[in-house]
Amino acid sequence: MKEITELLTGAIKNKDFPGVAYAIVYPEKIDFDFIGYKEIDPEKIPIKQDVIYDCASLTKVCLTTSMIMKLIEDKKIYLEQKVSDILTKFKHNNITIKDLLIHSSGLPADISKAYELRNKEDIEEKIYNYELIYEPGKKVVYSDIGFILLGFIIEKITNKKLSQYAREVVSDPLNMSDTSYHPNIDRVAPTEFRNDDVYQGLLRGKVHDEKAFALQNEAGHAGMFSTIFDLAKLIRSIMLNDELILKKETVDLLFETQIIYKESDRRVIARSLGWEKPTGKSTAGDNADFNNVILHTGFTGCNIWIDRFKKIGFVMLSNAVHPKRSMNGIIKYRNQIANIIL
């Protein structure tokens, strides 16, 4: 703890990010610390233990993947089901729910000029007209679009908002009282100053991602706000297979590698359902147990990993994109921290 805190304190002094909350999660306890500032512009406000962060793409694994897997458990959908069977506006009839989960659908990574998007209709008009950029199953291209579609699927199947279904099957069973798409604004660490035709001002309690913003925070790829204490509960649930939200056989599937892809620069990408598997200098460390570790990151400065064999997990939340995303310097510390822990 001392070594990690000293590392992060130095990073904050170096202005790599304003502040950070982190937790090392064990079966019976968590070790945690809060360092630096909740915000630095327009004024410096020291961090407190009640801070809530915009968790960006941690939404994909903590909520969206969990909700999809719950629907699969309940036999409402299945992995090999065609997306077009559920979302009739989706024109590609060879893409499955599994393809979306493992980022191997053939869809582009992102929506161009996302800062121009104003509502769900704008997003649907874009993503339902995209052509595929590769043959499904042949590559891995990390895609927000795929998880936006998963969010649409959840809403269509349940006839509920994401916020309602997430509360029913994830937040409430684990007593994650500070996890939501619509947080207590007074406790939220702000992210970026946004200045475009859609929104002008400091983003606080409004999601940083422009696509999720257009969806009023409720999106499959981003929009979750949470704390290290809440996410520690989720980590422990997965790590211990406690079946509070998912059955043991479902959790086993989350750790099972579904695709391995070698990019042109020889970098290897490995994905399980929703989650990433550790390769190279990963955010779970240089020597992470490939079979027993899952991980993910979030653009705002967050990351999470779980080692179910060693029974240890980690979550770090930050607003490293505050006050501008160009100032984000947190990425280089993730691997170092995991190496210290493991």
C-alpha positions as CSV (number, residue, x, y, z in Angstrom):
1,M,0.0,0.0,0.0
2,K,2.8,2.4,0.9
3,E,4.6,1.8,-2.4
4,I,1.5,2.2,-4.5
5,T,0.4,5.4,-2.6
6,E,3.9,6.9,-3.0
7,L,3.8,6.1,-6.8
8,L,0.4,7.7,-7.2
9,T,1.2,10.7,-5.0
10,G,4.3,11.4,-7.2
11,A,2.1,11.1,-10.3
12,I,-0.4,13.7,-9.0
13,K,2.5,16.1,-8.1
14,N,3.6,15.6,-11.7
15,K,0.1,16.6,-12.8
16,D,-0.6,13.3,-14.6
17,F,-4.1,13.3,-13.1
18,P,-5.9,15.2,-10.4
19,G,-6.6,12.4,-7.9
20,V,-7.3,8.7,-7.5
21,A,-9.2,6.2,-5.4
22,Y,-8.0,2.5,-5.4
23,A,-8.8,-0.7,-3.6
24,I,-7.0,-4.1,-3.4
25,V,-9.8,-6.6,-2.8
26,Y,-9.4,-9.8,-0.8
27,P,-12.1,-12.4,0.2
28,E,-12.4,-11.0,3.7
29,K,-11.3,-7.3,3.4
30,I,-10.2,-4.5,1.2
31,D,-7.2,-2.2,1.5
32,F,-7.9,1.2,0.0
33,D,-6.6,4.8,-0.3
34,F,-7.8,8.2,-1.7
35,I,-5.1,10.5,-3.0
36,G,-5.1,14.0,-4.5
37,Y,-8.0,16.1,-5.6
38,K,-11.6,15.5,-6.5
39,E,-11.2,18.4,-9.0
40,I,-8.6,21.0,-9.8
41,D,-10.5,23.4,-12.1
42,P,-12.1,25.9,-11.5
43,E,-10.8,25.3,-7.9
44,K,-8.8,22.7,-6.1
45,I,-11.0,20.4,-4.0
46,P,-9.4,17.6,-2.0
47,I,-10.7,14.1,-2.5
48,K,-13.0,12.5,0.0
49,Q,-14.0,8.9,0.6
50,D,-17.5,9.5,-0.6
51,V,-16.4,10.4,-4.2
52,I,-18.2,8.9,-7.1
53,Y,-16.5,8.5,-10.5
54,D,-17.6,8.3,-14.1
55,C,-16.4,4.8,-14.8
56,A,-16.5,5.0,-18.6
57,S,-16.0,1.6,-20.3
58,L,-16.0,-0.3,-17.0
59,T,-19.8,-0.1,-17.7
60,K,-19.2,-2.7,-20.4
61,V,-18.1,-5.4,-18.0
62,C,-19.5,-4.4,-14.6
63,L,-23.1,-3.8,-15.8
64,T,-23.7,-4.6,-19.5
65,T,-21.9,-8.0,-19.6
66,S,-23.4,-9.0,-16.3
67,M,-26.9,-8.1,-17.5
68,I,-26.5,-10.0,-20.8
69,M,-25.2,-13.1,-19.0
70,K,-28.1,-12.9,-16.6
71,L,-30.5,-12.8,-19.6
72,I,-28.7,-15.9,-21.0
73,E,-29.1,-17.7,-17.7
74,D,-32.8,-16.9,-17.7
75,K,-33.0,-18.3,-21.3
76,K,-34.3,-14.9,-22.6
77,I,-31.5,-14.8,-25.2
78,Y,-28.5,-17.0,-26.2
79,L,-24.9,-16.4,-27.2
80,E,-25.3,-17.5,-30.8
81,Q,-28.5,-15.6,-31.4
82,K,-28.5,-13.2,-34.3
83,V,-28.6,-9.5,-33.3
84,S,-31.1,-8.8,-36.2
85,D,-33.5,-11.3,-34.6
86,I,-34.0,-8.9,-31.7
87,L,-33.1,-5.5,-33.3
88,T,-35.0,-5.6,-36.6
89,K,-33.4,-2.3,-37.8
90,F,-30.0,-3.9,-37.7
91,K,-29.2,-5.0,-41.3
92,H,-26.3,-7.4,-40.7
93,N,-27.9,-10.8,-40.2
94,N,-24.7,-12.7,-39.7
95,I,-23.7,-11.0,-36.4
96,T,-24.4,-12.7,-33.1
97,I,-24.6,-11.5,-29.5
98,K,-21.3,-13.3,-28.8
99,D,-19.7,-11.4,-31.7
100,L,-20.6,-8.1,-29.9
101,L,-19.4,-9.4,-26.5
102,I,-15.9,-10.3,-27.8
103,H,-15.5,-7.3,-30.1
104,S,-15.3,-9.4,-33.2
105,S,-18.5,-8.3,-35.0
106,G,-17.0,-6.6,-38.0
107,L,-18.4,-3.2,-36.9
108,P,-16.3,-0.1,-36.7
109,A,-14.8,1.0,-33.4
110,D,-16.7,4.2,-33.0
111,I,-19.2,6.7,-34.4
112,S,-17.4,9.5,-36.2
113,K,-18.1,13.0,-35.0
114,A,-19.8,11.7,-31.8
115,Y,-19.8,15.2,-30.4
116,E,-22.6,16.1,-32.9
117,L,-25.0,13.4,-31.5
118,R,-28.0,14.7,-29.7
119,N,-30.3,11.8,-29.0
120,K,-31.0,8.1,-29.5
121,E,-32.4,8.7,-32.9
122,D,-29.1,10.2,-34.1
123,I,-27.2,7.2,-32.8
124,E,-29.6,4.7,-34.3
125,E,-29.4,6.5,-37.7
126,K,-25.6,6.1,-37.6
127,I,-25.1,2.6,-36.4
128,Y,-27.9,1.0,-38.3
129,N,-26.4,2.3,-41.5
130,Y,-22.7,1.3,-40.9
131,E,-21.2,-1.3,-43.2
132,L,-18.9,-3.9,-41.8
133,I,-15.1,-3.2,-42.0
134,Y,-14.0,-6.9,-41.7
135,E,-15.6,-10.3,-41.7
136,P,-17.1,-11.2,-38.3
137,G,-15.0,-13.5,-36.2
138,K,-11.7,-12.8,-38.2
139,K,-10.4,-9.9,-36.1
140,V,-10.8,-8.1,-32.8
141,V,-11.7,-4.4,-33.1
142,Y,-12.7,-2.9,-29.8
143,S,-16.1,-1.4,-30.5
144,D,-18.3,0.9,-28.5
145,I,-20.9,0.4,-31.2
146,G,-21.1,-3.3,-30.4
147,F,-21.9,-2.5,-26.7
148,I,-24.4,0.2,-27.6
149,L,-26.2,-2.5,-29.5
150,L,-26.0,-4.8,-26.4
151,G,-27.6,-2.0,-24.4
152,F,-30.4,-1.8,-27.0
153,I,-30.9,-5.6,-26.8
154,I,-31.2,-5.5,-23.0
155,E,-33.8,-2.8,-23.1
156,K,-35.8,-4.5,-25.9
157,I,-35.8,-7.9,-24.2
158,T,-36.6,-6.6,-20.7
159,N,-38.8,-3.7,-21.7
160,K,-37.0,-1.7,-19.0
161,K,-34.4,1.0,-18.9
162,L,-30.8,-0.1,-18.4
163,S,-30.8,1.7,-15.1
164,Q,-33.8,-0.3,-13.8
165,Y,-32.6,-3.7,-14.9
166,A,-29.0,-3.0,-13.7
167,R,-30.4,-2.1,-10.3
168,E,-32.6,-5.3,-10.2
169,V,-29.9,-7.8,-11.2
170,V,-26.6,-6.3,-10.2
171,S,-26.7,-3.3,-7.9
172,D,-29.4,-4.3,-5.4
173,P,-28.3,-8.0,-5.0
174,L,-24.8,-6.8,-4.1
175,N,-25.9,-3.7,-2.1
176,M,-24.1,-1.4,-4.5
177,S,-26.0,1.7,-3.3
178,D,-23.7,4.2,-5.1
179,T,-23.7,2.6,-8.5
180,S,-26.1,4.1,-11.1
181,Y,-26.4,5.9,-14.4
182,H,-27.8,9.0,-12.6
183,P,-25.6,9.7,-9.6
184,N,-25.7,12.2,-6.7
185,I,-24.1,15.1,-8.5
186,D,-22.7,16.7,-5.4
187,R,-20.5,13.6,-4.8
188,V,-19.3,13.2,-8.4
189,A,-15.8,14.0,-9.5
190,P,-16.1,16.1,-12.7
191,T,-14.5,15.1,-15.9
192,E,-13.8,17.3,-18.9
193,F,-14.8,20.8,-19.9
194,R,-17.0,20.2,-23.0
195,N,-17.5,22.9,-25.6
196,D,-19.4,22.1,-28.7
197,D,-22.9,22.6,-30.2
198,V,-24.5,20.0,-28.0
199,Y,-23.1,21.0,-24.6
200,Q,-20.9,23.7,-23.0
201,G,-19.5,23.4,-19.6
202,L,-17.9,21.1,-17.0
203,L,-19.3,17.6,-17.1
204,R,-20.3,16.5,-13.6
205,G,-22.8,13.7,-13.2
206,K,-23.3,13.8,-17.0
207,V,-21.3,11.1,-18.7
208,H,-18.1,12.0,-20.4
209,D,-18.6,9.8,-23.5
210,E,-20.5,11.8,-26.2
211,K,-22.5,8.8,-27.4
212,A,-23.7,7.8,-23.9
213,F,-24.4,11.5,-23.3
214,A,-26.8,11.5,-26.3
215,L,-28.4,8.4,-24.7
216,Q,-29.0,10.4,-21.5
217,N,-26.3,8.4,-19.6
218,E,-28.1,5.1,-20.2
219,A,-25.9,3.2,-22.6
220,G,-24.3,-0.2,-22.9
221,H,-20.8,1.0,-23.4
222,A,-20.5,3.8,-20.9
223,G,-22.6,5.7,-18.3
224,M,-22.0,3.9,-15.0
225,F,-21.0,6.0,-12.1
226,S,-19.6,4.2,-9.0
227,T,-17.2,4.0,-6.1
228,I,-14.3,1.7,-5.3
229,F,-16.3,0.3,-2.4
230,D,-19.2,-0.7,-4.7
231,L,-16.9,-2.2,-7.3
232,A,-15.0,-4.1,-4.7
233,K,-18.3,-5.9,-3.9
234,L,-18.7,-6.8,-7.6
235,I,-15.1,-8.0,-7.8
236,R,-15.6,-10.2,-4.7
237,S,-18.8,-11.7,-6.1
238,I,-17.0,-12.8,-9.3
239,M,-13.9,-13.8,-7.5
240,L,-15.7,-16.0,-5.0
241,N,-18.5,-17.3,-7.3
242,D,-21.0,-16.4,-4.6
243,E,-23.9,-16.6,-7.1
244,L,-25.5,-13.4,-5.8
245,I,-25.8,-12.2,-9.4
246,L,-24.5,-15.0,-11.7
247,K,-24.3,-18.8,-11.4
248,K,-20.9,-20.4,-11.0
249,E,-21.0,-21.9,-14.6
250,T,-21.7,-18.4,-15.9
251,V,-18.8,-16.9,-14.1
252,D,-16.6,-19.7,-15.4
253,L,-17.5,-18.6,-18.9
254,L,-16.4,-15.0,-18.2
255,F,-12.8,-16.3,-17.6
256,E,-12.9,-18.6,-20.7
257,T,-10.9,-17.2,-23.7
258,Q,-13.1,-16.8,-26.7
259,I,-10.7,-15.3,-29.3
260,I,-7.0,-14.5,-29.7
261,Y,-5.9,-12.1,-32.4
262,K,-2.4,-11.0,-33.4
263,E,-2.3,-7.5,-34.8
264,S,0.1,-6.3,-37.6
265,D,2.5,-4.9,-34.9
266,R,2.5,-8.4,-33.3
267,R,0.6,-7.2,-30.3
268,V,-1.7,-10.0,-29.1
269,I,-5.3,-9.3,-28.1
270,A,-7.3,-11.9,-26.2
271,R,-11.0,-11.6,-25.2
272,S,-13.4,-13.5,-23.1
273,L,-17.1,-12.6,-23.0
274,G,-17.1,-8.9,-22.4
275,W,-13.8,-8.9,-20.6
276,E,-10.2,-8.7,-21.7
277,K,-7.6,-11.4,-21.0
278,P,-4.1,-10.4,-19.9
279,T,-1.4,-10.3,-22.6
280,G,2.0,-8.6,-22.6
281,K,2.4,-5.6,-20.2
282,S,-1.2,-5.7,-19.2
283,T,-3.0,-3.6,-16.6
284,A,-3.0,-6.8,-14.5
285,G,0.8,-7.0,-14.5
286,D,3.5,-8.6,-16.6
287,N,2.9,-12.1,-15.2
288,A,-0.8,-12.3,-14.8
289,D,-2.3,-15.7,-14.8
290,F,-3.9,-15.9,-18.3
291,N,-6.5,-18.5,-17.5
292,N,-7.6,-17.0,-14.2
293,V,-7.5,-13.3,-14.8
294,I,-9.9,-10.9,-16.4
295,L,-9.5,-7.1,-16.7
296,H,-10.8,-4.0,-18.3
297,T,-10.1,-0.3,-18.5
298,G,-12.1,3.0,-18.8
299,F,-11.2,6.1,-20.8
300,T,-11.7,8.5,-17.9
301,G,-8.8,6.8,-16.0
302,C,-10.3,3.7,-14.5
303,N,-9.2,0.1,-14.5
304,I,-10.2,-3.2,-12.9
305,W,-8.8,-6.7,-12.7
306,I,-9.7,-10.0,-11.0
307,D,-7.5,-13.0,-10.3
308,R,-9.8,-15.8,-9.1
309,F,-7.0,-18.3,-8.4
310,K,-5.0,-16.0,-6.1
311,K,-8.3,-14.6,-4.8
312,I,-7.3,-11.0,-5.3
313,G,-8.8,-8.1,-7.2
314,F,-8.0,-4.5,-7.9
315,V,-10.0,-1.4,-8.9
316,M,-8.7,2.1,-9.5
317,L,-11.0,5.1,-10.3
318,S,-9.9,8.5,-11.5
319,N,-11.0,11.5,-13.4
320,A,-7.7,11.7,-15.4
321,V,-9.5,13.5,-18.2
322,H,-10.2,16.5,-16.0
323,P,-10.1,19.3,-17.0
324,K,-9.0,18.1,-20.5
325,R,-8.5,14.6,-21.9
326,S,-5.1,15.7,-23.3
327,M,-3.8,15.9,-19.7
328,N,-4.5,12.2,-19.0
329,G,-1.3,10.6,-17.8
330,I,-2.6,7.6,-15.7
331,I,-2.2,4.8,-18.3
332,K,1.5,4.2,-17.6
333,Y,1.0,3.6,-13.9
334,R,-1.5,0.7,-14.2
335,N,1.0,-2.0,-15.1
336,Q,3.4,-0.8,-12.4
337,I,0.7,-1.0,-9.7
338,A,-0.3,-4.5,-10.7
339,N,3.4,-5.6,-10.6
340,I,3.7,-4.2,-7.1
341,I,0.6,-6.1,-5.9
342,L,1.5,-9.4,-7.6
